[in-house]
């Protein structure tokens, strides 16, 4: 690799990238990969924070003079999740078309739109609901970053440590959910620079929820410009990447990922408002604990999957998720906040573990499928299969992540509809429980069952490599 490509501050395209070559990796690769991972985490963390801003802001709107119903408030929380999941589809393919560094710069810069938009409109209680819903939807831009970030980092790391690297990248981003729920209530009570001459309502500066992320966005943009790289080996046409939609396991894993990541982002978005509606005497400031433990547990899900197999970890994790959901159902019905909080924190931990283990399965599945197709074609065929697997798994990571993110809309929306129809969230929780049972069955049938050649091969793909 030339000096131009190896300098820590080089923003240029890297043409020689061989992470599976241990000599190359130890001499050069791991240092470049680590630098890109660090700044990817920074950008993704802020993107997640922007994505989930409305989980806190919605709880403050009634006191600020916005006359929205409980269901409308849950929709404001849910709509960024829907837009974020939709944005992940184009973001999935952006890295291989424009470069990981280039797309990180662009996708981080556009987050200035939802931050300034929120700051302006929350200062105007006369804003009609449809317009506020539109403003909230722009926060979904932050949800798209996960797909491009994960696809990008997957190209930098060798398969033997990919689970840990992807887990760290995802956890660093996921912690942004906890950050926004911890910091926003604090900073909304402080009079920052007021660009809109808005006065505090009930001692709260709602506009700060948007303005507080502007300095962080500027830092992330600068870091991406100066310290990240593009990989020529990650270039691929849109047509070649679309091959993943013809793969059966793309759709199976997407469904399973709705159960893990969809649960994490959906519960994270809904948790503050759920606490406020079901336990009005409890401060929503405690809500940040849920996404925090869910984020911290994610790398360990990936690490455990590296060691014992992604399918095994995912299977047992769905059993734990179902058990925790039953616990939440019981304690929310009993109006016991301590039990409710403990069971929900356990549920958050399981979403994190499941995120790491399920995501670890994806590159292994595509690698094994392509290697099997290359059998008998010699070393050249194997090399081509590995390159194809890298391209396809990168696209699959983003595509599956896009579908999984739909939970960010459906879970808050389901809670809102359940409360509006029955007065409580039990109906929604019962639906989620049934969904986890289906995910459990799919994991066993396709990735653990040993009675068919296909299932056996899939199990290998989900196990340690």
C-alpha positions as CSV (number, residue, x, y, z in Angstrom):
1,X,0.0,0.0,0.0
2,X,1.4,3.4,-0.9
3,X,2.1,6.1,1.6
4,X,-0.8,8.1,0.2
5,X,-3.1,5.3,1.1
6,X,-1.7,4.4,4.6
7,X,-1.3,7.9,6.1
8,X,-3.7,8.2,9.1
9,X,-5.1,11.5,7.6
10,X,-5.5,10.3,4.0
11,X,-9.1,10.8,2.7
12,X,-8.2,9.0,-0.6
13,X,-9.5,5.7,-2.0
14,X,-7.5,2.7,-0.9
15,X,-6.9,0.3,-3.7
16,X,-5.0,-2.5,-2.0
17,X,-7.1,-4.0,0.8
18,X,-6.5,-7.6,2.0
19,X,-7.9,-8.0,5.5
20,X,-7.9,-11.8,5.3
21,X,-4.1,-11.7,4.7
22,X,-2.8,-11.8,8.3
23,X,0.6,-10.3,7.4
24,X,-1.1,-7.3,5.7
25,X,-3.7,-7.1,8.5
26,X,-1.1,-7.0,11.3
27,X,1.2,-4.6,9.5
28,X,-1.3,-2.0,8.1
29,X,-4.9,-3.2,7.9
30,X,-6.0,-3.2,11.5
31,X,-4.8,0.3,12.2
32,X,-6.6,1.8,9.1
33,X,-9.7,-0.3,10.0
34,X,-9.7,0.9,13.6
35,X,-9.5,4.5,12.6
36,X,-12.4,4.2,10.2
37,X,-14.3,2.2,12.9
38,X,-13.8,5.0,15.4
39,X,-15.2,7.8,13.2
40,X,-17.9,5.5,11.9
41,X,-19.1,5.0,15.5
42,X,-18.9,8.8,16.2
43,X,-21.1,9.6,13.2
44,X,-23.5,6.7,13.8
45,X,-23.9,7.6,17.4
46,X,-25.0,11.1,16.6
47,X,-27.3,9.8,13.8
48,X,-29.1,7.6,16.3
49,X,-29.4,10.5,18.7
50,X,-31.1,12.6,16.0
51,X,-33.3,9.7,15.0
52,X,-34.6,9.3,18.5
53,X,-35.0,12.9,19.5
54,X,-38.7,12.8,19.3
55,X,-38.9,10.0,21.9
56,X,-38.2,12.7,24.5
57,X,-39.6,15.8,22.8
58,X,-43.1,14.2,22.3
59,X,-43.4,13.8,26.1
60,X,-42.9,17.5,26.6
61,X,-45.3,18.8,23.9
62,X,-48.5,18.8,26.0
63,X,-47.0,21.0,28.7
64,X,-45.7,23.3,25.9
65,X,-49.2,24.0,24.6
66,X,-49.5,21.4,21.8
67,X,-52.9,19.8,22.0
68,X,-52.2,16.4,20.6
69,X,-53.8,13.1,21.7
70,X,-51.9,10.2,23.2
71,X,-52.1,8.3,19.9
72,X,-50.9,11.3,18.0
73,X,-47.9,11.6,20.3
74,X,-47.0,8.0,19.8
75,X,-47.2,8.6,16.0
76,X,-44.7,11.5,16.3
77,X,-42.4,9.0,18.1
78,X,-43.1,6.3,15.5
79,X,-42.8,8.2,12.2
80,X,-39.0,8.7,12.4
81,X,-38.7,4.9,12.7
82,X,-40.7,4.4,9.5
83,X,-38.8,6.9,7.5
84,X,-35.5,5.6,9.0
85,X,-36.3,2.1,7.8
86,X,-37.2,3.3,4.3
87,X,-34.0,5.4,4.1
88,X,-31.9,2.4,4.9
89,X,-32.7,0.8,1.5
90,X,-30.9,3.5,-0.6
91,X,-28.3,3.9,2.1
92,X,-27.5,0.2,1.9
93,X,-26.2,0.5,-1.6
94,X,-24.6,4.0,-1.3
95,X,-21.3,2.8,0.2
96,X,-20.4,0.6,-2.8
97,X,-21.5,3.3,-5.2
98,X,-20.0,6.5,-3.6
99,X,-17.5,5.2,-1.1
100,X,-17.8,4.8,2.7
101,X,-16.0,8.0,3.6
102,X,-17.9,10.1,1.1
103,X,-21.3,8.8,2.1
104,X,-20.5,9.3,5.8
105,X,-19.8,13.0,5.1
106,X,-23.0,13.4,3.2
107,X,-25.3,11.4,5.5
108,X,-24.0,13.3,8.6
109,X,-24.3,16.7,7.0
110,X,-28.0,16.2,6.1
111,X,-28.8,15.7,9.8
112,X,-28.7,19.5,10.2
113,X,-32.2,19.5,8.5
114,X,-34.1,17.7,11.3
115,X,-32.1,19.4,14.1
116,X,-32.8,23.0,12.9
117,X,-36.3,22.0,11.9
118,X,-37.2,20.7,15.3
119,X,-35.7,23.7,17.0
120,X,-37.9,26.1,15.0
121,X,-41.3,24.3,15.1
122,X,-41.3,23.2,18.8
123,X,-41.2,26.9,19.6
124,X,-44.6,27.4,17.9
125,X,-47.5,25.7,19.7
126,X,-49.8,26.8,16.8
127,X,-48.1,24.3,14.5
128,X,-50.7,22.0,13.0
129,X,-50.3,18.3,13.7
130,X,-49.7,17.3,10.1
131,X,-46.8,19.8,9.8
132,X,-45.3,18.6,13.1
133,X,-45.5,15.0,11.8
134,X,-43.6,16.1,8.7
135,X,-40.9,17.7,10.8
136,X,-40.6,14.6,13.0
137,X,-40.3,12.5,9.9
138,X,-37.1,14.2,8.8
139,X,-35.4,12.8,12.0
140,X,-35.7,9.5,10.1
141,X,-32.7,10.6,8.1
142,X,-30.6,9.6,11.1
143,X,-32.0,6.0,10.9
144,X,-30.5,5.5,7.4
145,X,-26.9,5.9,8.6
146,X,-26.9,2.5,10.3
147,X,-27.2,0.6,7.0
148,X,-24.4,2.4,5.3
149,X,-22.2,2.4,8.3
150,X,-22.5,-1.3,8.9
151,X,-22.0,-2.1,5.3
152,X,-18.9,0.1,5.2
153,X,-17.3,-1.4,8.3
154,X,-18.0,-5.0,7.1
155,X,-15.5,-4.4,4.2
156,X,-12.7,-3.3,6.5
157,X,-12.5,-6.3,8.8
158,X,-11.6,-10.0,8.3
159,X,-14.3,-12.5,8.8
160,X,-12.7,-13.9,12.0
161,X,-13.3,-10.7,13.9
162,X,-16.2,-9.3,11.9
163,X,-18.8,-10.1,14.6
164,X,-16.9,-8.1,17.3
165,X,-16.2,-5.2,14.9
166,X,-19.8,-5.0,13.7
167,X,-21.0,-5.3,17.3
168,X,-18.8,-2.4,18.4
169,X,-19.9,-0.3,15.5
170,X,-23.6,-1.0,16.1
171,X,-23.3,-0.6,19.9
172,X,-21.6,2.8,19.5
173,X,-24.5,3.9,17.3
174,X,-27.1,2.4,19.5
175,X,-25.8,4.2,22.6
176,X,-26.8,7.4,20.8
177,X,-30.4,6.4,21.8
178,X,-29.4,6.3,25.4
179,X,-27.5,9.6,25.0
180,X,-30.4,11.5,23.6
181,X,-32.7,10.3,26.3
182,X,-30.3,11.1,29.1
183,X,-28.9,14.5,27.8
184,X,-32.0,16.0,26.2
185,X,-34.0,16.5,29.4
186,X,-31.0,18.0,31.1
187,X,-30.1,20.5,28.3
188,X,-33.7,21.5,27.7
189,X,-33.6,23.1,31.1
190,X,-30.7,25.3,30.2
191,X,-30.9,28.5,28.2
192,X,-28.5,27.8,25.3
193,X,-28.1,30.2,22.3
194,X,-31.7,31.0,21.3
195,X,-31.8,31.4,17.5
196,X,-35.5,31.7,17.4
197,X,-36.1,34.1,20.3
198,X,-38.3,31.4,21.9
199,X,-39.1,31.5,25.6
200,X,-39.0,28.5,27.9
201,X,-42.3,26.8,28.5
202,X,-42.7,25.4,32.0
203,X,-39.0,26.0,32.5
204,X,-38.1,23.9,29.4
205,X,-36.3,25.1,26.3
206,X,-37.7,22.6,23.7
207,X,-35.6,24.1,20.9
208,X,-32.5,22.9,22.7
209,X,-33.4,19.3,21.8
210,X,-32.4,20.1,18.2
211,X,-29.7,22.7,18.7
212,X,-27.6,20.6,21.1
213,X,-26.6,18.2,18.4
214,X,-25.3,20.8,15.9
215,X,-21.7,21.1,17.4
216,X,-21.5,17.3,17.6
217,X,-22.5,17.0,13.9
218,X,-19.8,19.5,12.9
219,X,-17.2,17.4,14.8
220,X,-18.4,14.2,13.1
221,X,-18.3,15.8,9.6
222,X,-14.7,17.0,10.2
223,X,-13.6,13.6,11.5
224,X,-15.1,11.8,8.4
225,X,-13.4,14.3,6.0
226,X,-10.0,14.0,7.7
227,X,-9.7,10.4,9.0
228,X,-11.9,8.1,7.0
229,X,-11.2,6.2,3.7
230,X,-13.0,4.8,0.7
231,X,-12.2,1.2,-0.5
232,X,-12.0,0.4,-4.2
233,X,-12.6,-3.3,-3.2
234,X,-16.0,-2.2,-1.9
235,X,-17.1,-0.8,-5.3
236,X,-20.0,-2.6,-7.0
237,X,-22.8,-1.9,-9.3
238,X,-26.4,-1.5,-8.0
239,X,-27.4,-4.5,-10.2
240,X,-24.8,-6.8,-8.7
241,X,-25.9,-5.9,-5.2
242,X,-29.6,-6.5,-6.0
243,X,-28.7,-10.2,-6.3
244,X,-29.3,-10.4,-2.5
245,X,-33.1,-10.0,-2.9
246,X,-33.1,-13.4,-4.7
247,X,-31.5,-15.1,-1.7
248,X,-33.9,-16.9,0.5
249,X,-31.8,-16.3,3.6
250,X,-31.9,-12.5,3.0
251,X,-35.6,-12.6,3.8
252,X,-35.5,-15.1,6.6
253,X,-32.8,-13.1,8.4
254,X,-34.7,-9.9,7.8
255,X,-37.7,-11.3,9.5
256,X,-35.5,-12.5,12.5
257,X,-33.8,-9.1,12.6
258,X,-37.2,-7.4,13.0
259,X,-37.5,-9.4,16.2
260,X,-34.1,-8.3,17.5
261,X,-33.1,-4.8,16.2
262,X,-36.7,-3.9,15.5
263,X,-37.5,-4.5,19.1
264,X,-34.5,-2.5,20.3
265,X,-35.3,0.6,18.3
266,X,-39.0,0.3,18.7
267,X,-38.9,-0.1,22.5
268,X,-36.3,2.7,22.7
269,X,-38.5,5.1,20.9
270,X,-41.6,4.1,22.9
271,X,-40.1,3.7,26.4
272,X,-40.3,7.3,27.6
273,X,-43.8,7.9,26.5
274,X,-44.9,4.4,27.7
275,X,-43.5,5.3,31.2
276,X,-45.3,8.7,31.1
277,X,-48.7,7.2,30.2
278,X,-48.6,4.1,32.4
279,X,-46.7,5.5,35.4
280,X,-47.3,9.2,35.4
281,X,-45.6,9.8,38.8
282,X,-42.3,8.4,37.5
283,X,-39.8,10.6,35.8
284,X,-39.0,9.7,32.2
285,X,-35.3,10.6,32.9
286,X,-34.9,6.9,33.8
287,X,-35.8,5.8,30.3
288,X,-32.2,6.1,29.0
289,X,-31.3,2.9,31.0
290,X,-33.2,0.7,28.5
291,X,-31.3,1.6,25.3
292,X,-28.1,1.9,27.3
293,X,-28.1,-1.8,28.5
294,X,-29.4,-2.8,25.1
295,X,-26.5,-1.1,23.4
296,X,-23.8,-2.3,25.7
297,X,-25.0,-5.9,25.4
298,X,-24.8,-5.9,21.6
299,X,-21.0,-6.4,21.1
300,X,-21.2,-9.4,23.5
301,X,-23.9,-11.0,21.4
302,X,-21.6,-10.7,18.4
303,X,-18.6,-12.0,20.4
304,X,-20.5,-14.9,21.8
305,X,-21.7,-15.7,18.3
306,X,-18.1,-15.7,17.1
307,X,-17.3,-18.3,19.7
308,X,-20.3,-20.7,19.8
309,X,-22.4,-19.9,16.8
310,X,-24.8,-17.1,15.9
311,X,-27.8,-19.5,15.4
312,X,-27.4,-21.0,18.8
313,X,-27.2,-17.7,20.6
314,X,-30.1,-16.2,18.6
315,X,-32.3,-19.2,19.4
316,X,-31.9,-19.1,23.1
317,X,-32.0,-15.3,23.1
318,X,-35.6,-15.4,21.6
319,X,-36.6,-17.7,24.5
320,X,-35.3,-15.1,26.9
321,X,-37.1,-12.3,25.0
322,X,-40.4,-14.1,25.2
323,X,-39.9,-14.7,29.0
324,X,-39.1,-11.0,29.6
325,X,-42.1,-9.9,27.6
326,X,-44.4,-12.1,29.7
327,X,-42.8,-10.4,32.8
328,X,-43.5,-6.9,31.4
329,X,-47.1,-8.0,30.7
330,X,-47.6,-9.1,34.2
331,X,-46.1,-6.0,35.9
332,X,-47.6,-3.4,33.7
333,X,-51.0,-5.0,34.4
334,X,-50.2,-5.0,38.2
335,X,-49.0,-1.3,37.9
336,X,-45.8,-2.3,39.7
337,X,-43.2,0.0,38.3
338,X,-40.2,-1.7,39.9
339,X,-41.0,-5.0,38.3
340,X,-42.0,-3.4,35.0
341,X,-38.6,-1.6,34.9
342,X,-36.6,-4.7,35.8
343,X,-38.3,-6.9,33.2
344,X,-38.1,-4.2,30.5
345,X,-34.3,-3.8,31.2
346,X,-33.9,-7.5,30.8
347,X,-35.9,-7.3,27.5
348,X,-33.6,-4.5,26.3
349,X,-30.5,-6.7,27.2
350,X,-31.9,-9.5,25.1
351,X,-32.6,-7.2,22.1
352,X,-28.9,-6.2,22.2
353,X,-27.6,-9.8,22.4
354,X,-29.9,-10.8,19.6
355,X,-28.8,-7.9,17.5
356,X,-25.2,-8.9,17.8
357,X,-25.7,-12.7,17.2
358,X,-28.2,-12.3,14.3
359,X,-26.0,-9.7,12.5
360,X,-23.0,-12.1,12.9
361,X,-24.9,-14.8,11.1
362,X,-25.4,-12.7,7.9
363,X,-21.8,-12.5,6.5
364,X,-21.2,-16.1,7.4
365,X,-24.3,-17.3,5.6
366,X,-23.3,-15.4,2.4
367,X,-19.7,-16.6,2.6
368,X,-20.7,-20.3,3.0
369,X,-23.3,-20.1,0.2
370,X,-20.8,-18.6,-2.3
371,X,-18.0,-21.0,-1.3
372,X,-20.3,-24.0,-1.9
373,X,-21.1,-22.6,-5.4
374,X,-17.4,-22.3,-6.1
375,X,-16.5,-25.9,-5.2
376,X,-14.5,-27.5,-8.0
377,X,-13.6,-24.2,-9.6
378,X,-10.1,-24.0,-8.1
379,X,-8.4,-21.2,-6.2
380,X,-9.5,-18.5,-8.7
381,X,-13.1,-19.6,-8.2
382,X,-12.7,-19.5,-4.5
383,X,-11.2,-16.0,-4.6
384,X,-14.0,-14.7,-6.7
385,X,-16.5,-16.4,-4.4
386,X,-15.0,-14.6,-1.4
387,X,-15.1,-11.2,-3.1
388,X,-18.7,-11.8,-4.2
389,X,-19.6,-12.8,-0.6
390,X,-18.1,-9.6,0.7
391,X,-20.2,-7.5,-1.7
392,X,-23.4,-9.4,-1.1
393,X,-23.0,-9.6,2.7
394,X,-22.4,-5.8,2.8
395,X,-25.5,-5.2,0.8
396,X,-27.4,-7.8,2.9
397,X,-26.4,-6.2,6.2
398,X,-27.9,-2.9,5.1
399,X,-30.9,-4.4,3.4
400,X,-31.7,-6.6,6.4
401,X,-31.1,-3.7,8.8
402,X,-33.6,-1.6,6.8
403,X,-36.3,-4.2,7.2
404,X,-35.4,-4.7,10.8
405,X,-35.8,-1.0,11.5
406,X,-39.5,-1.2,10.7
407,X,-39.9,-2.1,14.3
408,X,-39.0,1.5,15.1
409,X,-42.4,2.4,13.6
410,X,-44.6,-0.6,14.4
411,X,-43.8,-0.9,18.1
412,X,-44.6,2.7,19.1
413,X,-47.5,2.8,16.8
414,X,-48.8,-0.5,18.2
415,X,-48.5,0.8,21.8
416,X,-50.5,4.0,20.7
417,X,-53.2,2.0,19.1
418,X,-53.4,-0.5,22.0
419,X,-53.7,2.3,24.6
420,X,-56.4,4.1,22.5
421,X,-58.4,0.9,22.0
422,X,-58.0,-0.8,25.4
423,X,-56.6,1.8,27.7
424,X,-53.3,-0.1,28.1
425,X,-50.3,-1.6,26.2
426,X,-51.1,-5.3,27.0
427,X,-52.6,-6.1,23.5
428,X,-49.5,-4.8,21.8
429,X,-47.2,-6.8,24.1
430,X,-49.2,-10.0,23.4
431,X,-48.7,-9.4,19.7
432,X,-44.9,-8.9,20.2
433,X,-44.8,-12.2,22.2
434,X,-46.4,-14.1,19.4
435,X,-43.9,-12.6,16.9
436,X,-40.9,-13.8,19.1
437,X,-42.3,-17.3,19.0
438,X,-42.4,-17.2,15.2
439,X,-38.8,-15.9,15.1
440,X,-37.8,-18.7,17.5
441,X,-39.3,-21.3,15.2
442,X,-37.7,-19.8,12.1
443,X,-34.2,-19.8,13.8
444,X,-34.5,-23.4,14.7
445,X,-36.0,-24.6,11.4
446,X,-33.5,-23.0,9.1
447,X,-30.3,-22.6,11.2
448,X,-30.3,-25.4,13.8
449,X,-32.4,-28.3,12.5
450,X,-30.1,-31.1,11.2
451,X,-32.6,-33.2,9.2
452,X,-31.9,-31.6,5.8
453,X,-28.8,-30.7,3.9
454,X,-30.0,-27.1,3.5
455,X,-30.6,-26.7,7.2
456,X,-27.3,-28.3,8.0
457,X,-25.5,-25.9,5.7
458,X,-27.4,-23.0,7.1
459,X,-26.4,-24.0,10.6
460,X,-22.8,-24.1,9.6
461,X,-23.2,-20.6,8.2
462,X,-24.5,-19.4,11.5
463,X,-21.8,-21.1,13.5
464,X,-18.2,-20.2,14.3
465,X,-16.0,-19.9,11.3
